[in-house]
Amino acid sequence: MSQAVTFKPLTLKTWGDFEILFGPKGACGGCWCMNWRFSRSDFDKRKGDQNKRAIHKLVQKNETLGLLAFVGDEPVGWCAVAPREKYIRLQRSRVLRPLDELPVWSVSCFFMAKPYRGKGLSSKLLAATLTYAKNEGAKIVEAYPIEPSVKRMPDVFAWTGILSTFLKVGFREEKRHSASRPIVRYYL
C-alpha cells in the first residue's frame, strides 16, 4: 500500500468515521464489533441498532476499544483491542481459553473497507494497534487469528485476522486448542 496511512483511536471525535466505515449494516451482520462482548444469545438478540448503541455507550464512557486507520480523511480500517476480561464470550471459549493468569489485552477483530483488503493494511494497522495498546498500559497483547486451509478464504471469515499477518508483525504462536485457531502473543 503506497498511500500514507494514519491511525486514531475510537473516541467521540472519531465516532462518525467509525459509522462511515462500518456502514448501515454495522460491518458484518449488525455486529458493530460487539461479538465478543456479549454471550452468543445476547449478541444474536442485539444485532444491528442495539449493538451500535452498545458500542456508542462504551465510546461515551471513554473505554479503550480499538484503532481506526485512515487514508487521507477516509476511514479504511478497524482493529479492536481491549483487556481480555472485557470480552465475555472470549472468557467462555474452550478453544480460546486463557493460557495462564497473566493479564493480557486481546486483538479481537479487524474490519477493512473493501477497496483496501489484501493490500497490506492489516499488518500496518496491527503494528499501530500494538503501540496504542502499550500506551494504554498493555504488557502482553494476545490474538486468535485464523490459519486458513485455502489460499483465499472469504473475507467474512477473516474477521479475527490471518495468522501470517500476526507472525509478520512479530507475534509468536503460543498454543493451539484447535487446528485452525492458534493463540498468538506479542510481549511489549
Secondary structure, DSSP 8 states (H G I E B T S, - for coil): --S-EEEEE-SGGGHHHHHHHHTTTTTTTT-TT-GGGS-HHHHHHHTTHHHHHHHHHHHHTT---EEEEEETTEEEEEEEEEEGGG-HHHHH-STT--SSSS--EEEEEEEE-GGGTTTTHHHHHHHHHHHHHHHTT-SEEEE--B--SSSS--GGG-TT-BHHHHHHHT-EEEEESSTT-EEEEEE-
